[in-house]
């Protein structure tokens, strides 16, 4: 059954799903529930993996030397990388002008979309409370009931609970803490095994998901928003190339090896369009293939995937320029600075919120700039099914590259490399001594 995990089988299922959605939309829509069922199974396993990974890694870090260095590096690198992504979105929008020179036929299609979603247009601005968004973020961070948060899949609250539990574990006696950490490690391995079983059904799940996504998106809207969609794809590809180069440079491997190590994670991201679902695969790739420190990987990856949403930074920054150009609003350098920082803050504030819902948080930045954003929000929501695969893939690749910059090689790997070097020197010394004796 190994052929089911083959890269060609998985790519073939994605292509088959796209073709099915284009030419047999009725059948494709009937397959949607099966794709959602597969995603539900992944979510069932991913949340326990996230909890056990964070609790175990945070506990061990506090038991040892403390997490100060790695957390400082994580904050600095993640903030810098999100600002770079935001700047790229602004520069791309200003140079390519996706919101200007739209053909009349495309404007007619966009007008139809806006009329069809008139009720959503009326409620979109009210869904964003810009004055208290930060406080709402803080209050939503702390779960009133962790079991309700687990049942609802509130990733941000689960993340907060796991970090607090890990810190508490790290501050109690080593013996009691080690026993609990051993149990969490065992649970982590159990759900990893379940995830490995689910990979045999990945081709079928991807086919159903892709077919439903393509069938639900009209070709007219894709053509009308072709320039914006094309720019999002181009940005994602550029960022993935940069991420691959960063990984290759830091780990001293080839660019192809950097992609090969993450191929399973990137395929799952592209097919499921759900960053959290890729977490087990990313953890495995960074620990086993790239030989990074396991405890640090278990801490950094879940935090980064939930909080550092590069995909939303891309949409916010480029989307704001698109909206401004659509309504003919001139942007000054102060406006661009607000967009640059606001895109990062809005993406962090929307952590744990589904992508389609968090699109409306663009109003958090647009309102102070006096941009009429309601129609733009509706258009961005409408094209989410088209851009979601590529931005999710880029998001996972960027998070992986950031993790490689943050985390050091595992100590076992460093020891094995040093032993190999000592062995090579010893062999060289013996060979030199032998030749001298012979001479």
Residue pairs with C-beta under 8 A, 6 or more apart in sequence:
1 200
3 9
4 199
4 200
4 201
4 202
4 203
5 199
5 200
5 202
7 263
7 267
9 203
10 202
10 203
10 206
10 267
10 271
11 267
12 203
13 202
13 203
13 204
13 206
13 207
13 210
13 271
14 206
14 207
14 210
14 270
14 271
16 207
16 211
17 28
17 206
17 207
17 208
17 209
17 210
17 211
17 214
18 210
18 211
18 214
20 27
20 28
20 31
20 207
20 211
20 214
20 215
21 28
21 210
21 211
21 212
21 213
21 214
21 215
22 214
22 215
25 214
25 215
27 211
28 211
28 212
28 214
28 215
29 212
29 215
29 216
31 207
31 208
31 211
31 212
32 208
32 211
32 212
34 204
34 205
34 208
35 205
35 207
35 208
35 209
35 211
35 212
38 198
38 201
38 204
38 205
38 208
38 209
39 205
39 209
39 272
39 274
39 277
41 198
42 195
42 198
42 272
42 274
42 277
43 153
43 274
43 276
43 277
45 191
45 194
45 195
45 198
45 280
46 195
46 276
46 277
46 279
46 280
47 150
47 153
47 155
47 158
48 187
48 188
48 191
49 188
49 191
49 192
49 195
49 279
49 280
49 283
50 155
50 158
50 159
50 162
50 276
50 279
50 302
51 158
51 161
51 162
52 184
52 185
52 187
52 188
52 191
53 188
53 283
53 298
53 299
53 301
53 302
54 159
54 162
54 163
54 166
54 298
54 299
54 302
54 303
55 162
55 165
55 166
55 169
55 181
55 184
56 166
56 181
56 184
56 185
56 188
56 295
56 298
57 166
57 294
57 295
57 296
57 297
57 298
57 299
58 67
58 162
58 163
58 165
58 166
58 167
58 169
58 170
58 299
59 166
59 167
59 169
59 170
59 177
59 180
59 181
59 184
60 170
60 181
60 295
61 67
61 70
61 166
61 170
61 295
61 296
61 299
62 166
62 167
62 169
62 170
62 171
63 169
63 170
63 174
63 177
63 178
67 299
70 296
70 299
70 300
70 406
70 407
73 405
73 406
74 300
74 303
74 304
74 406
77 402
77 405
77 406
78 304
78 307
78 308
78 402
79 344
81 308
81 310
81 398
81 401
81 402
82 308
82 310
82 313
82 344
82 347
83 340
83 341
83 344
85 239
85 310
85 313
85 314
85 317
85 398
86 313
86 316
86 317
86 339
86 340
86 341
86 343
86 344
87 317
87 340
88 235
88 238
88 239
88 314
88 317
89 235
89 313
89 314
89 316
89 317
89 318
89 321
89 343
90 317
90 318
90 320
90 321
90 336
90 339
90 340
92 231
92 234
92 235
92 318
93 99
93 231
93 317
93 318
93 320
93 321
93 322
93 325
94 321
94 331
96 227
96 231
97 325
98 227
98 228
98 231
98 318
98 321
98 322
98 325
99 228
99 321
99 322
99 323
99 324
99 325
99 326
100 325
102 110
102 224
102 326
105 224
106 223
106 224
106 225
106 226
107 224
109 220
109 221
109 223
109 224
110 221
110 224
110 225
110 379
112 220
113 221
113 224
113 378
113 379
113 382
114 121
114 375
114 378
114 379
117 378
117 382
120 378
120 381
121 374
121 375
121 378
122 374
124 360
124 363
124 373
124 374
124 377
124 378
125 363
125 367
125 373
125 374
127 360
127 363
128 360
128 361
128 363
128 364
128 367
129 136
130 363
130 364
130 367
130 368
133 349
133 361
133 364
134 349
137 349
140 156
140 157
140 352
141 156
141 157
141 160
142 157
142 160
143 149
143 154
143 157
143 158
143 160
143 161
146 157
146 158
146 161
149 157
149 158
149 161
150 158
154 352
155 276
155 306
155 351
155 352
156 306
156 307
156 351
156 352
157 352
159 302
159 303
159 306
159 307
159 352
162 302
163 303
169 177
169 180
169 181
170 177
188 298
191 280
192 280
192 284
195 280
195 281
199 264
202 267
202 268
202 271
205 271
205 272
206 271
206 272
209 271
209 272
209 273
210 271
210 389
213 273
213 385
213 386
213 388
213 389
214 385
216 385
217 382
217 383
217 385
217 386
221 382
221 383
222 229
222 383
222 386
225 379
225 382
225 383
225 386
228 318
228 322
228 383
229 383
229 386
229 387
231 318
232 314
232 315
232 318
232 387
232 390
232 391
233 387
233 390
235 314
235 318
235 394
236 314
236 390
236 391
236 393
236 394
237 390
237 394
239 310
239 314
239 394
239 397
239 398
240 393
240 394
240 397
240 398
242 401
243 394
243 397
243 398
243 400
243 401
244 255
244 258
244 259
244 397
244 401
245 255
245 258
246 401
246 404
246 405
247 253
247 258
247 261
247 262
247 290
247 400
247 401
247 404
248 254
248 255
248 257
248 258
250 404
250 405
251 258
251 290
251 404
253 261
259 266
261 285
261 289
261 290
262 282
262 285
262 396
262 397
262 400
264 281
264 285
265 278
265 281
265 282
265 285
265 396
265 400
266 393
266 396
266 397
268 277
268 278
268 281
269 275
269 277
269 278
269 389
269 392
269 393
269 395
269 396
270 389
270 390
270 392
270 393
271 389
272 278
272 392
273 388
273 389
273 392
274 392
275 305
275 309
275 311
275 392
275 395
275 396
275 399
276 305
276 306
278 305
278 396
279 301
279 302
279 305
282 301
282 305
282 396
282 399
282 400
282 403
283 297
283 298
283 301
285 400
286 292
286 297
286 301
286 400
286 403
286 404
286 407
287 294
287 297
287 410
290 404
291 409
291 410
291 413
292 403
292 404
292 407
292 408
292 409
292 410
293 407
293 408
293 409
293 410
293 411
294 410
296 406
296 407
296 408
297 403
297 407
300 403
300 406
300 407
301 399
301 403
304 399
304 402
304 403
305 396
305 399
306 351
306 352
307 348
307 351
308 347
308 348
308 398
308 399
308 402
309 347
309 348
309 350
309 351
309 395
310 347
310 394
310 395
310 398
310 399
311 355
311 391
311 392
311 394
311 395
312 343
312 346
312 347
312 350
312 355
312 358
313 343
313 344
313 347
314 391
314 394
315 359
315 362
315 380
315 387
315 391
316 339
316 342
316 343
316 346
316 347
316 361
316 362
316 365
317 339
317 340
317 343
319 362
319 376
319 380
320 339
320 343
320 362
320 365
320 366
320 369
320 371
321 331
321 339
322 376
323 329
323 362
323 366
323 371
323 372
323 373
323 376
324 330
324 331
324 335
324 369
324 371
326 375
326 376
327 371
327 372
329 370
329 371
331 339
335 369
338 365
338 368
338 369
339 365
339 369
342 364
342 365
342 368
343 365
345 364
346 361
346 362
346 364
346 365
347 358
349 361
349 364
350 358
350 361
353 361
355 384
355 388
356 381
356 384
359 377
359 380
359 381
359 384
360 377
360 381
362 373
362 376
362 377
362 380
363 373
363 374
363 377
366 373
366 376
367 373
